[in-house]
Structures are given as structure tokens and as C-alpha cells.
Amino acid sequence: MKRLAWLAAGLLGLTLAATPNLPEPGIPKARLTRITSGGCCTGTVWSPDNQALLYIDKPPGAAKAAIYSVSAAGNAAPSVRFSRIAFYSSDLKYAGIPQGNSMVVERLSDRKRWTLPTQGERLLWGPDGQVAYTISAQSGNYDRRVGRVYVTTLGETPRAVATVYGGGAVSWLDASTLLVSGKASALIRDRQLFTLKMQSGARRVLVTALNPRGVQTSPDGKWVAYSVTFDSTGRNGMFVQPTSGGAARKLDWFGSYQWRDAQNLVYIPLTLNVPTHIVRNYDLKSNQSRPLLDLGAKVQSDQWQVSPDGAKVAFRRAGDGNIYVAKLP
């Protein structure tokens, strides 16, 4: 049963045929604003200014798919934001455009371009025009594939900063530090999650486990949240840990989570057979959780996003497939 519970962690939109649990009393009910119709869209993200949602769509009659924008207030029809589908940075200042085995990075303000030999791999956008990427072997057992992590400032020559197996760069912590996951050797069992100082090559191992999953760093880069499953009983669970090297803190809940700000995680707990999903808040400072909002609906296939300012949540509603927005208390 425990293995089934871990396996179901990413299936928050799944409705099981069983007698549902009763909703928790006293939780504020969400006032939902529907902002799309017709069961649209994929790849939904917030705009940097918190005012709109962006998503990929190809409405009936459109010649091709594009990236659309729709007001989070629900007071305007969707419009094309980018006619070209590409990998845009979260601040919408850069676009990554795949071209063969390379990635062309375009600065949107002046259309200046740089070509990076990424072998088709995705980019991690960093501060001050920096990017990172991992080039891995394209075949064979993933756990044994060598991955080489590269970093560069746009306009400079990329340089290799780490080699791992079955992993690669995860995120930027600050302008000089990456978070990396992978194995030190192809034949060992466990992965490490570690910080990497790019200039000196110094590493600080945070986690050693079979496979840390769902790794998300706080907006200030000082904390990391992750889960461990299918490992030993003592290792399995949900954790938060300071990236400065302090001890991991095991949490008493499991579910889908996102950072609201540098001190708070917003999460939807994995509770099977509930009629609606509850959004909760975990406070790192107090080490306490509290309910925020009863969505009055269920999230489809884990498709939900907290706004950059932490004030709202958008989600794709199970049943009609549309995007709804609610304010968070």
C-alpha cells in the first residue's frame, strides 16, 4: 500500500471509484474566475507581472499553434503573445529556439542572437545573461548515461563545470552556484544532490538517495524541497533542506508543492478519494502547516501554478479542462 501511495503522488487529478472522504470544515471556499473556455491549452505559466496566464494553443481556424496570453482577471479574450513557440525565460527576456543540435538564444529586446551547442538539451536560465545546460548520451540506460554540465554567459565560450551519471544541472541558486543531481559513477546505486561553485568547482552534498525527485529551490536559493520514494523507509518522504548545508527536515505531509516565497511552500496534499482539492501552506520558520483554500474542484493531472507574487493560484479544472484563478489568503 505504501508503494501505491508514493506512485500516486503525481496523479492529483485522478478520481478513484470509492466512497469520498468528507471535506475539512472551516476552510475558506475559493471564489473561482474562469479565464478560458472550450477545454483549451497546455504548458500554462504566469506572466512575470502576475497579470496574465500564458499557454500553448491552436484554436479552431488558426493556421498554427502559438503562445497565447489571457488576463488573470477573466475580463478579456485570449490573444497571441508569441507567434513563435520557443523556450522562453521566466522573465520573458530571452527565447531559446532549437535549430538542429544547437539552441539559438534570442534577446527579445533587440533580437540579438547567440548559438549554443546544446545537442538539443534544454536551457536553465540564470541571472545576468547566464545559462546552463547538460549534454547527455542519447541512448542506453539513463542511470548510466554520462552527463556533462556546461555554463556560459551569453557571448562567451561555454565551459564544462561537472560530470555526473544519470543526472545534470537542476537549477541556479545564485550567480555563482548551481544545484546539480547525479551519480559519481555509472555503477553505483545512489544519486547525490549537491551545490556546485562554478569557479572553484567546490561541491557540498545535500542529499544521497536512490533518486531525489521534484527538486525545487526557493526563490532566494537558500532552501530546496524534494521527495524520495522507493528507497529505504528511513529515506522516503518529503523534505526541505537549507542549501548552505544544514540538516534535512522531514515533513509530515506528501503531495504536489510549489514555492510561494522564500519562506513558504504552497501544496496540495495527496489525499485519495477527496471530492475537492485543498490548497495548504507550509511555513519554514514555524515548521507548521495550515489550510488556505478549498478549490471546490479538483486539479487535472497536477496542472496548477502559484503566481510569482504568491497572491493567486491558477489551475486546470478536472472535468471541463479550463483554467481557473483564485486568490490565496
C-alpha angles and dihedrals in degrees: 000000000000091000090052091051092052090046091053093053095104096042100081093143094056116113114208124205100245140101105289123236116245117257118256112264123239098026115134113252115235120246100219126208113199109215103175136040137199096045094281141173150019136219096035118189135164122253114245092250093055091236102106147023121234123206143158116255144152106203120201109284095021115128093221143353119279141170110269131197126211128182115256087220091065092231101117140048119253117269135189111270098174122014089196120070109221141136104279125194115245091251090051092234097117138036126204111212117190114226113175108298092344137077118222111209115205125193102219096209095066105004092243110161139207127185119219124192095230098148088230096305123140124259128239106214113221135184125286097017095309124141135183131197140171123227111205135177111271098221141036132049107337092218089061100040116116115235124195118201117215131188133187144162108235109268094028131093114269115244131200113243104170144012121208138160123240094002148046145182114345106181147328116264094185139329093292104031135070131191110226134184128198149092125285091221134023093235102049122095107225133067125216127220107208144163117240126203101211099207099046099025090230114159132201114195111218102172137018113189144125093271125340107210138192092027111188127169123212117252091257093047093237098111137039128201122202144149133227121206138173090024129107119310092253092053100043119096147066117302144181120198137176112248089220087076107266124144121287117254115219113217127217094227138061129202146090114325145181134180115259093185137327093295106032137065119199113207145172107218121229101248114155124224098014118149093223138014122253121212112215136183128226115200114207093200096055095027087225135127128212135177117256108177145354104222092204087223140052127262115242115237095332093299104150134119135194114221117250091252092049092236101112143029126214123196142170107243120230110237103030100033094223128134118252130185129209132180116242119225 
